[in-house]
Amino acid sequence: MKRTITANISGIVFNIDEDAFERLHAYFENVKRHISRDVGSEEVIADIENRVAELFREKQKDNRQTITLADVEEVISQLGDPGQISGEETEEDAGEQKNYTYEPETENIPKRLYRNPDDRYIGGVCSGLAAYIQTDPTWIRLAFVVFFLMGFGLILYIIMWIVVPMARTTAEKLEMRGKKVNISNIKQSVKEEFESVKSNLNNLGKEARDTFS
């Protein structure tokens, strides 16, 4: 009889087989070891844990109560090996048996429609649509202006604002752009967000200095 461990992952409680828990714990430790010095490492780790929790919840939709080793291996194969992604491999990595591989992303995946919180004037509907159909948000905004003049743009916008969810997590933002939710893309997305915030702060500081100089 296998021992089952109760684990809290990103605020969600799962029952996990002991061997599956040990495999998952070793993977998380490996991730932390490889990205601990990276910019936004805590955010990356939190996003990875969120993604693991999301994937585990999907596996429980068929009323299965326990996460197995096969489930963990499948989730890890989707996220990728942090050692291969970073281009480094420690002696511990080399000695560890791996049942997963990481391949550089060569193709996109089906997109999901979200509202975009990072490029919005009101609710992020237009930029979310633009990301979904791969076009400039300006064209979508101009289209809604035309719809407003025709008398149904406001109602359409409000309906989409209510129906379409906001892309709040890094995984959802990647899905919005049709990118795989793996460690490589999560790291890159968090890095870009940090650089964007830094750039905005620098611009605000420059404007303040110009104003009072």
Beta strands, then each sheet from edge to edge (+ up, - down):
strand 1: 4-9
strand 2: 12-17
strand 3: 66-67
sheet 1: 1+ 2- 3-
end
